[in-house]
Amino acid sequence: MSPHATWTYPTAIRFGAGRIAELAEACRAAGIARPLLVTDPGIARLPIAARLRGLLAAAGLGAGEFSEVQPNPTEENVAAGLSVLRAGGHDGVVAFGGGSALDCGKVVAFLHGQTRPMWDFEDVGDWWMRADPAGILPVVAVPTTAGTGSEVGRAGVITNLATRTKKVIFHPSMMPRQVICDAELTLGLPPALTAGTGMDAFAHCLEAYCAPGYHPMAEGIAVEGMRLVQEYLPRAYRDGSDLEARANMLAAAAMGATAFQKGLGAIHALSHPVGALYGTHHGLTNAVFMPYVLDFNREVLWDKIDRLAGWLEIDEGFSGFLDFVLRLRRDLGIPHTLDKIGVDKARFDEMARMAIADPTAGGNPRALTEDDARDLYERALEGRVG
């Protein structure tokens, strides 16, 4: 039976099949009377987007639309969306789609009342304090994939085209005021995207669990998130109409993004340059790197992964958990090597420099050097684990 609940952690979450019908109510609860719908071109053409427009219109909520968000959104996408937002006099955003649409929508709402350029709010030190909080518009987030968990995040990842790097724009008030997690919206996700987004959720939980520092709440959430992925991602991949599996994967995605307040690590640090330079799917890229980073961190994570394996009922501790990851990737059709996602060694030196400069690198439990990053790229190209 598909689970159904109402949560207020980390924000107000309307969780359950059919709860998209509460969109207008969620907008009012967030204080939005003239929402701007932010999505991508593919979603905008689907019947569900027409239904969203109808729900808003029936409730008398004058809505505009910006549907030019591309995968791995850029500053150009944000600027175009912000222009539409301001021109239409909108007082909030309904961010609808996968992680790219949610990230772009949140950043557009954040920038509405700011006078400084977007890059001044990168997640560096206390740069977020440069923002005028009164100028941040509310967001209602509606995910259609179960992966990034951006619907419960306080940041958006935007690609800087000038430097070909992914930047994290952060402010605590970027957290959506209302979230609708309706598993019915994810039923049409193809198997390959189900696998890639689901492994993104798993990567978030795994790296949050492994990150150094004391945050037992985040670690507990991460462990249960991994258990949900372990149980339900193969089911969602095999049968996209399995509503219970889809719902639990939505929960796992939100749990991953809640947990990674504790930190991320080398999986993301290696993945971000690949996505920025080659345009690969973020979750899929994370999945490719996962076993290589696990093996790299083995000496500092042995005991911690042993405990995790026990909680997940996986035999043989660290080795058993690594085997589980390799098997899960194989069963989901995840490529084992970088060449299968269009990456060769031509830019390894550049990518290694980018990886260690990525803000997620500092959260890896073992210090990541430029030589280490280059070696990990080479291992991932050759398929060397262990």
C-alpha positions in Angstrom: 0.0 0.0 0.0 1.3 3.4 -0.9 2.3 5.5 2.2 0.5 8.8 2.9 1.5 11.4 5.4 1.9 15.1 6.1 5.4 16.2 7.3 6.9 19.4 8.6 10.5 18.4 8.6 12.6 19.9 7.1 9.7 22.0 5.6 5.9 21.5 5.0 5.6 18.4 2.8 2.4 17.1 1.4 3.3 13.5 0.7 1.0 11.0 -1.1 -0.6 10.0 -4.3 -3.0 12.5 -5.7 -1.9 15.4 -3.6 -1.1 17.6 -6.6 -4.8 18.5 -6.3 -3.7 20.6 -3.3 -1.5 22.9 -5.4 -3.6 26.0 -5.1 -3.9 25.5 -1.3 -0.1 25.0 -1.1 0.4 28.3 -3.0 -1.9 30.1 -0.6 -0.2 28.6 2.4 3.1 29.8 1.0 1.7 33.3 0.5 1.7 33.2 -3.3 -1.2 34.8 -5.3 0.5 35.2 -8.7 2.9 32.2 -9.2 5.4 31.8 -12.0 5.5 28.1 -13.1 9.1 27.2 -13.7 9.8 24.0 -15.6 11.6 22.5 -18.6 10.4 22.2 -22.2 9.7 18.4 -22.0 7.6 18.7 -18.9 5.8 21.7 -20.2 4.4 19.6 -23.1 3.0 16.8 -20.9 -0.6 16.5 -19.8 0.4 16.9 -16.2 1.6 20.4 -16.9 -1.7 21.3 -18.4 -3.4 19.9 -15.3 -1.2 22.2 -13.1 -2.2 25.2 -15.2 -5.8 24.2 -14.8 -5.6 23.8 -11.0 -4.1 27.3 -10.7 -6.6 28.9 -13.1 -9.6 27.2 -11.4 -8.4 28.7 -8.0 -8.1 32.2 -9.5 -4.3 32.2 -9.2 -3.0 34.2 -12.1 0.0 32.2 -13.3 2.8 32.8 -15.8 5.2 30.3 -17.1 8.9 29.9 -17.8 9.8 26.6 -19.5 13.3 27.1 -20.9 15.2 25.3 -18.1 17.8 23.0 -19.6 19.5 20.1 -18.0 22.4 21.4 -15.8 20.8 24.9 -15.8 23.0 27.9 -16.6 23.1 31.6 -15.5 21.4 32.3 -18.9 18.4 30.2 -17.8 18.3 32.0 -14.5 18.5 35.4 -16.1 15.7 34.6 -18.5 13.5 33.2 -15.8 14.1 36.2 -13.6 13.2 38.6 -16.4 9.8 36.7 -16.9 9.2 36.8 -13.1 9.8 40.5 -12.8 7.9 41.5 -16.0 4.9 39.5 -14.9 4.8 40.9 -11.4 4.8 37.5 -9.9 5.0 37.0 -6.1 6.3 33.5 -6.0 7.4 30.4 -7.9 6.0 27.0 -8.5 9.1 24.9 -9.4 7.9 21.8 -11.2 10.0 19.0 -12.6 13.4 17.3 -12.0 16.3 18.7 -10.1 17.2 21.2 -12.9 13.8 22.9 -12.9 13.7 22.9 -9.1 17.1 24.4 -8.7 16.5 27.1 -11.4 13.1 28.0 -9.9 14.6 28.4 -6.4 17.4 30.6 -7.6 15.0 32.8 -9.7 12.8 33.3 -6.6 15.9 34.0 -4.5 17.3 36.6 -6.9 14.0 38.6 -7.3 14.9 41.2 -4.7 18.7 41.1 -4.9 20.9 43.8 -6.5 24.2 41.9 -6.5 25.1 39.3 -9.2 24.2 35.7 -8.7 27.8 34.5 -8.2 28.1 36.7 -5.1 25.9 34.2 -3.3 27.9 31.1 -4.0 28.1 28.7 -1.1 31.4 30.0 0.2 31.8 30.9 3.9 29.1 33.4 4.9 28.5 34.8 1.4 24.8 34.0 1.9 24.6 36.9 4.4 25.1 39.3 1.5 21.5 38.7 0.4 18.5 40.8 1.4 16.2 38.2 2.9 13.2 40.4 2.4 13.7 40.2 -1.4 13.4 36.4 -1.5 10.1 35.1 -2.9 8.4 31.9 -1.7 8.6 28.7 -3.6 6.3 25.7 -3.9 8.3 22.7 -5.1 6.8 19.8 -7.0 9.3 17.1 -8.0 8.6 14.7 -10.9 11.7 12.6 -10.3 13.0 10.9 -7.2 16.7 11.8 -7.1 18.1 15.2 -6.3 15.8 16.1 -3.4 16.1 19.7 -4.4 12.5 20.2 -3.2 13.9 20.1 0.4 17.2 21.9 -0.2 18.4 25.4 0.5 20.5 25.8 -2.6 20.5 25.5 -6.4 23.3 24.2 -8.6 23.9 26.5 -11.6 26.6 26.1 -14.3 28.9 29.0 -14.9 29.4 29.0 -18.6 32.5 31.3 -18.5 34.4 28.8 -16.3 32.5 25.6 -17.2 32.0 24.9 -13.5 29.0 24.1 -11.4 28.4 26.6 -8.6 26.1 26.1 -5.6 24.0 29.2 -4.8 22.9 29.0 -1.2 20.6 30.8 1.3 18.7 29.3 4.2 15.5 31.0 2.9 15.8 29.2 -0.4 14.1 26.3 1.2 10.7 25.9 -0.4 7.8 26.9 1.9 5.6 24.0 0.6 6.4 20.7 -1.1 4.1 18.4 -2.9 5.5 14.8 -3.2 3.0 13.0 -5.4 4.2 9.6 -6.6 1.7 9.7 -9.4 3.8 12.4 -11.1 6.8 10.1 -11.3 4.9 7.1 -12.9 6.0 8.1 -16.5 9.7 8.2 -15.7 11.6 5.8 -18.1 13.7 3.0 -16.5 17.1 4.7 -17.4 16.0 8.0 -15.7 14.5 6.0 -12.8 17.9 4.4 -12.3 20.0 7.5 -12.6 17.8 9.7 -10.4 17.5 6.8 -7.8 21.2 6.4 -7.6 21.6 10.1 -7.1 19.4 9.8 -4.0 21.6 6.8 -2.9 24.8 8.9 -3.4 23.4 11.7 -1.4 22.6 9.4 1.5 25.9 7.5 1.3 28.1 10.6 1.2 26.1 12.3 4.0 26.6 9.2 6.1 30.3 9.0 5.4 31.1 12.7 5.7 33.2 13.7 8.8 31.6 15.6 11.6 28.9 15.0 14.2 25.4 15.0 13.0 23.6 11.8 14.2 20.2 13.0 12.9 21.5 13.3 9.4 23.3 10.0 9.6 20.1 8.3 10.8 18.1 9.8 8.0 20.8 8.7 5.5 20.8 5.1 6.6 17.0 4.8 6.3 17.2 6.5 2.9 19.7 3.9 1.7 17.5 1.1 2.9 14.5 2.5 1.0 16.6 2.7 -2.2 17.9 -0.8 -1.6 14.4 -2.1 -1.4 12.4 0.0 -3.8 14.7 1.3 -6.6 14.9 -2.2 -8.3 11.1 -2.4 -8.0 10.6 1.0 -9.5 13.1 0.2 -12.3 11.4 -3.1 -13.2 7.9 -1.8 -13.0 7.4 1.9 -13.4 3.7 1.7 -12.4 4.6 0.4 -8.9 3.1 3.3 -6.9 4.5 2.1 -3.6 8.0 1.9 -4.9 7.7 5.3 -6.6 6.4 6.8 -3.3 9.2 5.4 -1.3 11.8 6.6 -3.8 10.4 10.1 -3.4 10.9 9.8 0.3 14.4 8.5 -0.2 15.3 11.5 -2.4 14.0 14.0 0.1 15.9 12.1 2.9 19.1 12.3 0.9 18.9 16.1 0.5 17.9 16.5 4.1 20.9 14.4 5.2 23.5 16.0 3.0 23.4 19.1 5.2 26.1 17.1 6.9 28.2 17.1 3.8 29.0 15.4 0.5 32.3 14.1 -0.8 34.4 12.9 -3.7 31.6 11.2 -5.7 30.1 14.7 -6.2 33.5 16.4 -6.5 34.4 14.1 -9.4 31.0 14.2 -10.9 30.5 17.9 -11.1 33.3 18.6 -13.6 32.1 15.8 -15.8 28.6 17.2 -15.9 29.8 20.8 -16.5 32.2 19.8 -19.3 30.3 16.9 -21.0 26.7 17.6 -20.0 26.2 14.1 -18.5 23.2 13.2 -16.3 24.2 14.1 -12.7 22.8 11.0 -11.0 24.1 8.6 -13.6 27.6 10.2 -13.3 27.5 9.8 -9.5 26.6 6.2 -9.9 29.5 5.5 -12.2 32.0 7.0 -9.7 30.5 5.4 -6.6 32.5 2.2 -6.3 35.8 3.8 -7.2 35.3 6.5 -4.4 34.2 3.8 -1.9 37.4 1.9 -2.6 39.5 5.0 -2.3 37.9 5.8 1.1 38.2 2.2 2.3 40.9 2.6 4.9 39.1 5.4 6.7 35.6 4.0 6.3 36.1 0.3 7.1 34.3 0.3 10.5 31.6 2.8 9.5 30.6 0.8 6.4 30.7 -2.4 8.4 28.0 -0.9 10.6 26.0 0.3 7.6 26.2 -3.1 6.0 24.8 -4.6 9.2 21.9 -2.2 9.3 21.2 -3.0 5.7 21.5 -6.8 6.3 24.4 -7.1 3.9 26.9 -9.8 4.7 30.7 -9.4 4.8 30.9 -5.8 5.9 32.7 -3.3 3.7 33.5 -5.9 1.0 29.9 -7.0 1.0 28.6 -3.4 0.7 31.0 -2.7 -2.2 29.8 -5.8 -3.9 26.2 -4.7 -3.3 26.9 -1.4 -5.0 28.5 -3.0 -8.0 25.6 -5.5 -8.3 22.9 -2.8 -7.9 24.6 -0.7 -10.7 24.7 -3.7 -12.9 21.1 -4.6 -12.3 20.0 -1.0 -13.1 22.0 -0.9 -16.3 24.5 1.7 -14.9 27.7 1.8 -17.0 30.8 0.6 -15.1 33.3 3.0 -16.9 33.5 6.6 -18.0 33.8 5.9 -21.7 30.3 4.5 -21.7 29.0 8.0 -20.9 31.1 9.7 -23.5 34.1 10.7 -21.3 37.7 10.1 -22.4 41.0 11.1 -20.7 41.6 14.2 -22.8 40.5 16.6 -20.0 41.5 14.6 -16.9 44.1 17.2 -15.8 41.6 20.0 -16.0 38.9 17.9 -14.4 41.2 16.9 -11.5 41.9 20.6 -10.8 38.2 21.3 -10.9 37.4 18.4 -8.6 39.6 19.4 -5.7 38.3 23.0 -6.0 34.6 21.8 -5.8 33.0 22.7 -2.5 32.0 19.0 -2.0 35.6 17.8 -2.0 36.2 19.0 1.5 33.5 16.7 2.8 35.2 13.6 1.7 36.4 11.5 4.7 39.8 11.1 3.2 41.7 14.2 1.9 41.4 14.4 -1.9 44.4 15.7 -3.8 44.7 16.6 -7.4 46.8 13.4 -8.0 44.1 11.4 -6.2 41.4 12.9 -8.4 43.3 12.2 -11.6 43.9 8.6 -10.5 40.2 8.1 -9.7 39.3 9.4 -13.2 41.8 6.9 -14.7 40.4 4.1 -12.6 36.8 5.0 -13.6 37.9 4.9 -17.3 39.7 1.6 -17.0 37.2 0.0 -14.6 39.7 -0.7 -11.8 38.1 -1.3 -8.4 40.3 -2.7 -5.7 
